[in-house]
Structures are given as C-alpha cells and as structure tokens.
C-alpha cells in the first residue's frame, strides 16, 4: 500500500466512523426515549386488547342470558294470542 491509500483509509475512518460517535450522549438519550415510547405503546396496546376482550365477553354473556330466559317473551306472545 502506498502513502496515498493509507491516507484515504484514515480519512474514511475519521470522516465516517467518528462522526457517528461525536454526539454519543444525545444518541443514547434518543435511544432511551424511543425505547420508552415503544414499551409504553406495547403496554397500552395490550391493555386495550384485554379491555376489548372483556367487553366482548360481557356483551356475549348478557346476550346469552337474554336468549335463555324462559317464558317472558313467549308467555306474552301466548297471552296476546289467546285474548
């Protein structure tokens, strides 16, 4: 390798490699913030999924109770037909 190639390699490493780490503290803060936002989003998503499942369960159970109640709807229909 000649002097020219060595100098080009050093410029590549210093120009590209070190620029990424100049603001390392700000990069860490940004990473922590994005990580926190992702965890909060996941928690709220799971919370809303659980709430939706509970609501669906409650609605279905009430609907089944209305369907299985004996007599109220059928007796009123029979009474109206007999009168």
C-alpha positions as CSV (number, residue, x, y, z in Angstrom):
1,X,0.0,0.0,0.0
2,X,1.2,3.4,-0.8
3,X,1.0,6.5,1.3
4,X,-1.9,7.7,-0.7
5,X,-4.0,4.6,0.0
6,X,-3.2,4.8,3.7
7,X,-4.2,8.4,3.8
8,X,-7.5,7.7,2.1
9,X,-8.3,4.9,4.5
10,X,-7.6,7.1,7.5
11,X,-9.9,9.8,6.1
12,X,-12.6,7.2,5.6
13,X,-12.4,6.1,9.2
14,X,-12.1,9.5,10.7
15,X,-14.7,11.1,8.4
16,X,-17.4,8.5,8.6
17,X,-16.7,6.5,11.7
18,X,-16.1,9.2,14.2
19,X,-19.0,11.4,13.1
20,X,-21.4,8.8,14.3
21,X,-20.0,8.9,17.8
22,X,-19.4,12.7,18.3
23,X,-22.9,13.1,19.8
24,X,-22.9,9.8,21.7
25,X,-24.8,11.1,24.7
26,X,-27.6,12.6,22.5
27,X,-27.7,9.3,20.6
28,X,-28.1,7.4,23.9
29,X,-30.8,9.8,25.1
30,X,-32.7,9.4,21.8
31,X,-32.4,5.6,22.0
32,X,-33.7,5.5,25.6
33,X,-36.6,7.8,24.6
34,X,-37.6,5.7,21.6
35,X,-37.3,2.5,23.7
36,X,-39.5,4.0,26.4
37,X,-42.1,5.1,23.8
38,X,-42.1,1.6,22.3
39,X,-42.7,0.0,25.7
40,X,-45.5,2.4,26.6
41,X,-47.1,1.7,23.2
42,X,-46.9,-2.0,23.8
43,X,-48.4,-1.7,27.3
44,X,-51.3,0.4,26.1
45,X,-51.9,-1.9,23.1
46,X,-52.1,-5.0,25.4
47,X,-54.3,-3.0,27.8
48,X,-56.8,-2.1,25.1
49,X,-56.8,-5.6,23.7
50,X,-57.6,-7.0,27.2
51,X,-60.4,-4.4,27.7
52,X,-61.9,-5.2,24.3
53,X,-61.9,-9.0,25.1
54,X,-63.6,-8.3,28.5
55,X,-66.2,-6.1,26.8
56,X,-66.9,-8.8,24.2
57,X,-67.2,-11.4,26.9
58,X,-69.7,-9.3,28.9
59,X,-71.8,-8.5,25.8
60,X,-71.9,-12.1,24.7
61,X,-72.8,-13.3,28.2
62,X,-75.7,-10.8,28.6
63,X,-76.9,-11.7,25.1
64,X,-76.9,-15.4,26.0
65,X,-78.8,-14.7,29.3
66,X,-81.5,-12.8,27.3
67,X,-81.8,-15.8,24.9
68,X,-82.0,-18.4,27.6
69,X,-84.5,-16.6,29.9
70,X,-87.6,-18.8,29.9
71,X,-91.1,-17.5,29.5
72,X,-91.1,-13.8,29.5
73,X,-91.2,-13.2,25.8
74,X,-93.0,-16.4,24.9
75,X,-95.8,-16.0,27.6
76,X,-96.6,-12.5,26.5
77,X,-97.0,-13.7,22.9
78,X,-99.2,-16.6,24.0
79,X,-101.4,-14.3,26.2
80,X,-101.9,-11.9,23.3
81,X,-102.8,-14.7,21.0
82,X,-105.4,-16.1,23.5
83,X,-107.1,-12.8,24.1
